[in-house]
Every structure is written in structure tokens, then in C-alpha cells.
Amino acid sequence: MATSSALETLIDLAQRASDECARRLGAARKGEDEAQQKLTMLLGYRDEYANRLDAAQMAGITPHAYHNFVAFVGKLDTAIAGQQEVLRHAEARVAMEQKAWQESERKRLSYRTLTERAAAEALKIENKRDQKLMDDHAARSVYYKR
């Protein structure tokens, strides 16, 4: 079985790796939130301009102004599609980083379990040794009392 210090070193390395994975996961989630906020903002702009277009059509609008409105809404639609792609990539990164973090945590906990088992085994051996010493002492005590 690995020595206690070797297991402690492995646990320390696994903890560092887990912390790094958690940091990357946090950054990925922040990126996902920012991408979602930008998408929401773009969707809000699109709705606002679509409402302006409707209002302008009701009030009467020149063909040139209509063309400008439609072109701008088209550009917003393109930006929205691009931002949706950015959001999909951000979500995939979050999923990947979460999986990496879970794997690093599993590894760290496995090392901790090995350490706990080794400590329990060492305690069991020590208890047996103590019991044997006590039994030997009691036997000698009885032998010399005769």
C-alpha cells in the first residue's frame, strides 16, 4: 500500500486540480451568463425596433425609411443568430468544465478514501499489537504470581 505521505501528496495535488477545475467552471458560467445577457439585450432591441416599425407603418412611413428599418432589423436578426451560437458554445464549455470538475472531485475523494482506509488499517494493527502486549503482560503476571 502507498505510504501516508504519498497519499497526502496525491490528495494535495488532487485538491489543487479540483480547485483549478472549479475556477475554470466559474469562469465558464460567468461567460455563459454574459452571453445570455447579451442575447436578451439583442432580443429586446429587436422587439423594440419591430414595435417602432409597426408604429411607423401605422403613422405612415416613406419607402426609404421602411427599407432602413427592415435592413436594421435584419442586421439585428443576424446578430441574434450569432449570439445564440456564442451562447451554445458557452453552454457546451460549462458542461465540459463541470464534467472535468466532477472527475477531479471524484479522484480527490478516492484518494481521501484510501487515506481513511489506510488510517483505519493502521489503527487496527496498533490495537492488535496493544492487545497482544496486554495479553503477554497479563500472562507473565499470572506466571510470576505462582
Number of C-alpha atoms within 10 A of each C-alpha: 6 9 10 14 10 11 17 14 13 16 20 15 13 21 17 14 18 21 15 14 21 19 14 18 21 15 15 21 19 14 19 21 15 14 21 19 14 17 21 15 13 18 16 12 14 20 14 13 17 16 12 13 19 13 12 15 13 9 8 10 14 10 9 9 13 15 12 13 17 15 12 15 19 13 13 18 15 12 16 19 14 13 19 17 14 18 21 15 15 21 19 14 19 21 15 14 21 19 14 18 21 15 14 21 19 14 18 21 15 14 19 18 12 17 20 13 12 17 13 12 12 12 12 12 12 12 12 12 12 12 12 12 12 12 12 12 12 12 12 11 11 10 9 8 7 5
